Amino acid sequence: MGLFDQPFTVWDVTNPASPRQVDFFFIEMNENTTNSTYTSFRGNRKWDIGVQNDREYFFISNNTYSATDQYGQTVGTSTATPIFSTPLLYAGWLRLNDTTVAPYVDGDILEIIAAGAHFVEPGNVWSFSTADIASKVSVDAAKKDIDKINVYPNPYYAFNPAEVNRFNRYVKFNGLPQEATVRIFNLAGQMVRTLVKNDDTQFLRWDLTNTNNFPVASGMYIAYIDMPSLGTKILKLAIIQEQEVLDVY
């Protein structure tokens, strides 16, 4: 890649009354010796349209052409040019379908026309609103998804891979509807914690503490999940706490 004279010029004719010559770049496809389909390679430093596996990628810049300013490089050298640091109008490649005919001859004009007003310009702002979109909930579909409700990790074996430190331990219930109440019992039938969910996510965390905010003991727990209008579900959860090491004595 470098700066080499080409037998054509590129013009921005958005304003026909004042056409503007702009910079043009291209990259010749490198030969790939591991792929037998790449049978040719035109590393000739000229933009000439190739077949499917012999592409010439072109880039039309928004920079006005200047014969004296070549990005600080000398014409005819192979130093890499700053293609992707310049504002671009168009990019792509053309494919030669008929190899028996020259891709272009003297006097040919290739015109690129944008379909509609799809240009992105500085200051463009796009916005959308979902205020008028009514929320649609299918109770029957939601009931079918009850089987997908689960808790992770299970068993909880001393840590959760998603935890960021040992002071923020938790398991996460997933697949829950918007409203749900999760009551957690030990095997003696004692309720150790009640969690209430009312949001649009499917997740609910339990920080492995009881109602008094103390860490629960290692053992088996039963999660009774009550979902209004949908029903209930019961999950078994094993908690194995790590050995506690006091920071102060």
N, C-alpha and C positions, 0 to 999 in steps of 0.2 A: 504494500500500500504506500502511496506517495503522491507527488504532484507531477502530472504529465499532461501535456497538451492533447486535446481531443478535437476531432474535425466537426464540432457542432457547438452551439450555444444553447443556453436554457433561459427562458424569459417568463416573468410573471406578467400575464396580460389581464389581470383582474380589472385593471383600468385600461381599456383599449387605447384611450387617448394618451396614456403615459406608460408604455410598457417598460419593464424594469428587468435588466439582466441579473440573474442570481447565480449563486455558486451551486455546483453539481459535484457529488461524490459517488463513487461506486466501489464495491468490494468484489473481487473475483473469487469464486468458490475455490477453496483449497482442495488439492487432490487428496483423496482418502484411500490409501492403499489397502485398507482392511475391508473395503466394500467393492466387490468386483463390478458393481453397476456403474461406478464412476470411471468410465473408460476414457474420458478425455479431460483435458485441463488447459484452458486458455489463459495462461499467465502472461499475456502479451501487453498488459498495461493499457489496453484499449477496451472501451465499453462496446461489446458486441453481443447481441442477444444469443443465448445458447439454448440447448434442449433441456429437458427436465432435470438431468443430473449435471448440468454444466451452466449454473446460474450466474448472473451478474446482478448483484443487489445494488439498487440505486437509491440515492438520498438527495432530495432537492431541498436546498437550504433557503431560509428566508433572508439570508445575508445578501446584500447587494454586491454583485461581482465587482472586483477591482483588480486590474492587471498588475498593479504595483503592490498589493497587499495579499500575499499568499500564505497567511498564518505564520509568518516568520520563517518560511522554508523556501528553498530554491527549486524552481521548476526543473524536473528531470531527476530529482532525487527520490529515494525510496524510504525516507523517514516517514513514520506513521503520521497521518493527518488527523486533526481533532474533529472527526465527524460527529461524534455523539455529544460534543460540548457546544454545538451550534444549534440554533432554532431550526427545526425542520418543518417543511410544508407537506412533503410526500415521501413515502418510502415504499419499496417493493421490488418486484422483479418481473421481467417479461419472458415468455417462453416461445421458442422458435418451433412451430409445428411442421413446417416444410423446409427441410434442410437443403433442398435443391434450388431454393431461391434465396438471394442475398437478403439479410435482415432489413437493410435499408440502403438507399442509393442517394446520390447528391440531389438535394432539393426536397427530400422527404421532410414532413413536419409531423411530429408526434404531439398530440394535444391531450392533456389530462383535464377532465372536467369533473368537479365535485358535484354529486347528485344532491341538490338541496342545500339548505343552510346548515351544514354540520361542522362548521369550523369552531374550534375552541380558541378563544381569544382571551387576553388578560382582562380581568374584571367580570368574566362570565360567571353567573350564579344560577344553579339549578336547585329547586326545592320541591318537596312533595309533602302531602299531608294524608294521614290515614283517619282523619276525624270523621269522615262520612262513611267509613267502612264498618259495617256492623259486625260485631263478634259473633261467630257462629260455632256453637258447641253441640255436638251430637252425643246425647247421653248414651245411646246404644253403642256408638264407637268407643266412648270412654270406658264403658263397662268391659268391652273386649280387651282393653289395654291394662286392666287390673292385673292380669297375669304377668305383665312386664315390670311391675313394681318390685324393686329390689333394694338392697343396701350393700355398700362397698366401703372398705374391704370387709369380707366376711369369710373366715374369721379375721378379727382384728388382732394381729399378732405383734404386739409391742409398738407398732407404728403404722402409719398410713403413708404410702409413697408420696401423696400429695401434700403432706404436712411440711411446713417451712421451719418449724422448731418444735421442741418437746413441750413447750408451754401452750401449744395450740393444737391439741389432739382432737380428732373427730372421725366419725364415720358419716357417710352421706347416703340418704335415701334418694332414690331416683325413680322417675316415671310417675310421680304423684300428680293428681289433678290440682286445680287452683286452690281448692279448699280441702284441708285434711287435718285430722288430729291424730297424733301418734302417741300412744300410751305405752311406756316401756315397763315391763314387769320382770322381776327375778323369778327363779324357779319355785320360790316359796309363795308366789302369788302376790308379793308386795309391789305396789307401783312405785318405781324409783324416779320417774320423770314423765312429764307431759309436754309434748311439743305441738305447737299450733302453727299451721301454715295457711296463709291467705295471700298469694301472689301469683304472678303469671309464669313463674319458672316451674320446672319439674323437680327441683331439688330441695332437700331439707337436711340441715346438719344436726347431728347430736354430738356435743362436745365431751361425751363420756362422763358427765357429772350427774349427780342426783338432784333432787329438789333443793337441797341445802347447799348446792354448788361444790360438793366434795366429789373427788374421783370415785367412780364405782369400782367395786372389787372385780377381780377376774372371775369369769364364769359364764354360764349360759343365760341369755335374756330373751324374752318374748316381746316383740313389737306388735301391738294391736293397732291397726290403722283403720280409722273411721273416716269415710268419705261421704258427705251428704249427697243423697240422690243416687249414689253409685254402689254403696255397699261397704263391705269391710274386707280386710286382708290381714293375715297373721304371718309374721316372719320370725324365724329363729336366728339369733345372733350370738356368736361366741366372742367374748372379749378376753384377751390375755394381756394384762398390763405388764409393762416392764418394771424391773426392780427400781425402786425409788432411791435416789442418792441425794441426801440433803446438801444444799449449798452452804448452809450455816449451821452451827452446832450450839 
